[in-house]
Amino acid sequence: MDIRTLSLDDVETMWVINEEGLPGTGQVSAQELAALLDLASYSIGAFDDRGMLGFVICLPPATAYGSLNYAWFNQRYEAFLYVDRIAVAEAHRNEGVGSLLYEQVARHAGEQNIPVAAEVNLEPPNPGSVRFHHRFGFEEVGVLHHEKKAVTMFMRGP
């Protein structure tokens, strides 16, 4: 598996993978994914000879991103690497792709001595993602309720 920085050429494949992860990944258009790449401070994909297996997009604090979840972290923390989304192609789940991507995120944040911020759906529930984040040393730091959704806020120290 190769890891490389994402580019606008990857957006269509990212969109397909993101759609396969609904509702856990949150629905966005291809244009919104491209805009996220522009805001991102760290965005990588896992690839092999079959193509993209998964991706992660991370944002620094204080960008123009309008997410309520992202705003929650901005109101409470000065420094972090925010995992906006991580998604693995349905055909490649349980192959260690997500773990490899998160290991890279943790390494990158550690090099900058900043924590990693993420959230997981509480409503609708996503117990697999909660287990995944606990395995990576994330701790719950809050819960955010909005409209028909609730999310658990997680932080992982540098």
C-alpha positions as CSV (number, residue, x, y, z in Angstrom):
1,M,0.0,0.0,0.0
2,D,1.3,3.4,-0.9
3,I,0.4,6.6,0.9
4,R,0.4,9.9,-0.9
5,T,-1.0,13.4,-0.6
6,L,-4.4,13.9,-2.3
7,S,-5.0,16.2,-5.2
8,L,-8.0,17.5,-7.1
9,D,-7.5,14.6,-9.5
10,D,-8.6,12.3,-6.7
11,V,-11.9,14.0,-5.9
12,E,-14.2,11.8,-8.0
13,T,-12.9,8.6,-6.4
14,M,-13.0,10.2,-3.0
15,W,-16.6,11.1,-3.5
16,V,-17.5,7.5,-4.4
17,I,-15.7,6.2,-1.3
18,N,-17.3,8.8,0.8
19,E,-20.8,7.9,-0.4
20,E,-20.1,4.2,0.4
21,G,-19.5,5.3,4.0
22,L,-22.8,7.1,4.6
23,P,-24.2,8.0,7.0
24,G,-20.9,7.8,9.1
25,T,-18.9,10.0,6.7
26,G,-21.5,12.7,6.2
27,Q,-22.7,13.5,2.7
28,V,-20.9,16.0,0.6
29,S,-20.7,16.8,-3.1
30,A,-17.5,16.4,-5.1
31,Q,-17.2,20.2,-5.2
32,E,-17.4,20.3,-1.4
33,L,-14.7,17.6,-1.2
34,A,-12.5,19.8,-3.5
35,A,-13.1,22.8,-1.2
36,L,-12.1,20.7,1.8
37,L,-8.8,19.8,0.1
38,D,-8.1,23.5,-0.4
39,L,-8.7,24.1,3.4
40,A,-6.8,20.9,4.5
41,S,-3.4,21.0,6.1
42,Y,-3.0,17.3,5.8
43,S,-4.9,15.0,3.3
44,I,-3.6,11.6,2.2
45,G,-4.9,8.6,0.4
46,A,-4.0,4.9,0.5
47,F,-3.4,3.4,-2.9
48,D,-2.4,0.1,-4.5
49,D,-2.5,-1.2,-8.0
50,R,-6.3,-1.3,-7.9
51,G,-6.5,2.5,-7.1
52,M,-7.5,4.4,-4.1
53,L,-8.4,2.3,-1.1
54,G,-9.3,5.1,1.4
55,F,-8.5,8.6,2.4
56,V,-8.4,11.1,5.2
57,I,-8.8,14.9,5.2
58,C,-7.5,16.9,8.1
59,L,-7.9,20.6,8.8
60,P,-6.0,23.1,11.0
61,P,-7.8,25.4,13.4
62,A,-9.4,28.7,12.2
63,T,-10.2,27.9,8.6
64,A,-13.4,29.2,6.9
65,Y,-15.0,25.7,7.1
66,G,-18.6,26.0,8.2
67,S,-19.0,22.7,10.1
68,L,-20.7,22.9,13.5
69,N,-18.5,20.0,14.7
70,Y,-15.3,21.8,13.6
71,A,-16.5,25.0,15.2
72,W,-17.0,23.2,18.5
73,F,-13.2,22.3,18.5
74,N,-12.3,25.8,17.4
75,Q,-14.2,27.3,20.4
76,R,-12.3,25.1,22.9
77,Y,-8.8,24.4,21.6
78,E,-6.1,26.6,20.0
79,A,-4.1,23.9,18.4
80,F,-5.3,20.6,16.8
81,L,-5.4,18.6,13.6
82,Y,-9.1,18.0,12.9
83,V,-10.0,14.8,11.1
84,D,-12.9,16.0,9.0
85,R,-13.4,12.6,7.3
86,I,-11.8,9.3,7.0
87,A,-13.3,6.8,4.6
88,V,-12.3,3.4,3.3
89,A,-13.7,1.8,0.1
90,E,-16.3,-0.8,0.9
91,A,-14.4,-3.5,-0.9
92,H,-11.3,-2.8,1.2
93,R,-12.7,-2.5,4.7
94,N,-11.1,-4.7,7.5
95,E,-7.8,-4.7,5.5
96,G,-6.0,-2.3,7.8
97,V,-6.5,0.7,5.5
98,G,-8.2,2.9,8.1
99,S,-5.6,2.0,10.7
100,L,-2.7,2.9,8.3
101,L,-4.3,6.2,7.5
102,Y,-4.8,7.0,11.2
103,E,-1.2,6.0,12.0
104,Q,0.0,8.6,9.5
105,V,-2.3,11.2,10.9
106,A,-1.1,10.5,14.5
107,R,2.6,10.6,13.3
108,H,2.0,13.9,11.5
109,A,0.3,15.5,14.5
110,G,3.0,14.2,16.8
111,E,5.7,15.8,14.7
112,Q,3.9,19.1,15.2
113,N,3.2,18.3,18.9
114,I,-0.6,18.9,18.5
115,P,-3.6,16.7,19.4
116,V,-5.9,15.1,16.9
117,A,-9.5,16.0,17.0
118,A,-12.4,13.9,15.6
119,E,-16.0,13.2,16.1
120,V,-18.2,10.1,15.7
121,N,-21.9,9.9,15.2
122,L,-23.9,9.1,18.3
123,E,-27.2,9.6,16.5
124,P,-27.3,7.8,14.1
125,P,-25.0,5.4,16.1
126,N,-21.7,4.3,14.7
127,P,-20.3,1.9,17.3
128,G,-17.6,0.5,15.0
129,S,-16.1,4.0,14.6
130,V,-16.2,4.5,18.4
131,R,-14.3,1.3,18.9
132,F,-11.8,2.3,16.2
133,H,-11.1,5.7,17.9
134,H,-10.8,4.1,21.3
135,R,-8.2,1.7,19.9
136,F,-6.2,4.7,18.7
137,G,-6.1,6.3,22.1
138,F,-8.9,8.9,21.6
139,E,-10.8,10.1,24.6
140,E,-14.2,11.6,24.7
141,V,-14.1,15.3,25.4
142,G,-17.8,16.2,24.8
143,V,-21.0,15.6,23.0
144,L,-22.6,18.0,20.5
145,H,-26.4,17.8,19.7
146,H,-27.7,19.5,16.6
147,E,-30.9,19.0,14.6
148,K,-31.5,15.2,14.2
149,K,-27.9,14.3,14.9
150,A,-25.6,14.0,17.9
151,V,-21.8,13.4,17.8
152,T,-19.2,12.4,20.4
153,M,-16.2,14.6,20.3
154,F,-12.8,12.9,20.7
155,M,-9.2,14.1,21.2
156,R,-6.0,12.2,21.1
157,G,-2.9,13.8,22.6
158,P,0.3,14.4,20.6
